Amino acid sequence: MNYIELDKKHTWHPYNSLPTKTKILAVKKTFAQTIVLEDGTELVDAMSSWWSAIHGYNNPKLIEALEKQANIMPHVMFGGLTHEPAAVLCEKLAKLTNLPSIFLADSGSVSVEVALKTAILYQKAKGKNVNKFIALENAYHGDTLGCMGVCDPNNSMHSLYGEYLPNNIFTSVENIEQAIIKHHKEVAGVILEPVVQGAGGMKIHKPDYLKRVRELCTKYDIIFIADEIATGFGHTGKMWACEYAEVIPDILTIGKCLTGGMMTLAAMCTTKQISDTISNSEIGVLMHGPTFMGNALACSVANASIDLLLESNWQEKVSNINKIFSEKLSSLEGIEIVKDIRTIGAIGVVELNNPDFAQFIQDECVNQGVWIRPFGKLIYSIVAYTITNEELNKICDAMIYAVKKANIQFKNMEQDR
Ligand SMILES: *Cc1c(COP(=O)(O)O)cnc(C)c1O
């Protein structure tokens, strides 16, 4: 039995049934910006593996770091023990984020869970019993139950879990100031993705609101959590999207491209004031500790990935990517099925009026040699910074071709009506 049949029998895929009802492509290997399928088909990757593989696949520097660490010590428990890769990584992150107290987590969702717990513990340490959060409409902050509690109840999986999920306060970017003023006594903090809401609809906001959120959170002593798991490490054109408003949050969560897409690792970074307040209170400790916390392999790869990024001229590369996305995708303006086209940094988005043609467009892009996975009515691409102009043009051309072809179908259907 080949493994694709085994997969159908036993293996859950993300957000899917078992066996899957949608087509699953079998991948044999990867290199640079290319995914090679079992039948030898090569696809240029427009997704950078859920926005994580910023240096492309099989990067020799990352592989070297992994191999070297594997021979020294792949993993050791982090309770009561420490090691060089983890300590060096925490110092790197402290410098890079201006937030000196780092908790290493094993996935983005876990780092958000730890961020929410930290905010609640901070308030408890200050004598405040609060457990609600303010979040944005359309918010996405991860799939675990605590994270789901701060995902928008109207367009997430809330309805499935009902009472199990906490009730939080959701507001628009326009109304967030009023929401903080109104609810500051009930909440431990505010959680949001700065500037770009990624999985929450690839929405791009003017950064000004972040300044007011920062001011109000300081004024009321509530915790400002910036979830930069998607936006971080240069995706928006700045290292952190918060830099667009020149604000530093109280807690920053990072993940996705922390290891250049090679290993699962995330982090919660916070201020000395918060770590001191919890540590010097009766609570005394941050009660969280994953088995694989501070995994030495992942930390070594993260160190290599950050070095690689900082040594590269990533700003120039991201701005070149943005130029190509903006120029090329603008040719879809005015097309009937297209609602909006927007780009920022290494992110290019074509929003359709509805999701009807998403699967068709995905299939057409694959036929054109490009791996795209639309999200609802969003046809988007977030690419590796190492992508060549030729590869990026191929991605844009495939998106344009597929959307135009879908539009012809749409118009034919309209005529038949
Ligand atoms: C992906 C993502 C998460 C969840 O990270 P996982 O590693 O998938 O658990 C949380 N917040 C944001 C903004 C994300 O994009």
The ligand as an SDF file (V2000), in Angstrom:
LIG
                    3D

 15 15  0  0  0  0  0  0  0  0999 V2000
   -0.6120   30.8770   13.1620 C   0  0  0  0  0  0  0  0  0  0  0  0
   -1.0490   31.8200   14.1930 C   0  0  0  0  0  0  0  0  0  0  0  0
   -1.2650   31.4080   15.5310 C   0  0  0  0  0  0  0  0  0  0  0  0
   -1.1570   29.9650   15.9670 C   0  0  0  0  0  0  0  0  0  0  0  0
    0.1210   29.4410   15.8190 O   0  0  0  0  0  0  0  0  0  0  0  0
    0.2900   27.8460   15.7350 P   0  0  0  0  0  0  0  0  0  0  0  0
    1.7680   27.6410   15.6550 O   0  0  0  0  0  0  0  0  0  0  0  0
   -0.4470   27.4060   14.5220 O   0  0  0  0  0  0  0  0  0  0  0  0
   -0.2930   27.2830   16.9810 O   0  0  0  0  0  0  0  0  0  0  0  0
   -1.6310   32.3670   16.4570 C   0  0  0  0  0  0  0  0  0  0  0  0
   -1.7720   33.6600   16.1250 N   0  0  0  0  0  0  0  0  0  0  0  0
   -1.5660   34.0820   14.8560 C   0  0  0  0  0  0  0  0  0  0  0  0
   -1.7160   35.5200   14.5450 C   0  0  0  0  0  0  0  0  0  0  0  0
   -1.2200   33.1850   13.8530 C   0  0  0  0  0  0  0  0  0  0  0  0
   -1.0550   33.6140   12.5890 O   0  0  0  0  0  0  0  0  0  0  0  0
  1  2  1  0
  2  3  1  0
  2 14  2  0
  3  4  1  0
  3 10  2  0
  4  5  1  0
  5  6  1  0
  6  7  2  0
  6  8  1  0
  6  9  1  0
 10 11  1  0
 11 12  2  0
 12 13  1  0
 12 14  1  0
 14 15  1  0
M  END
$$$$
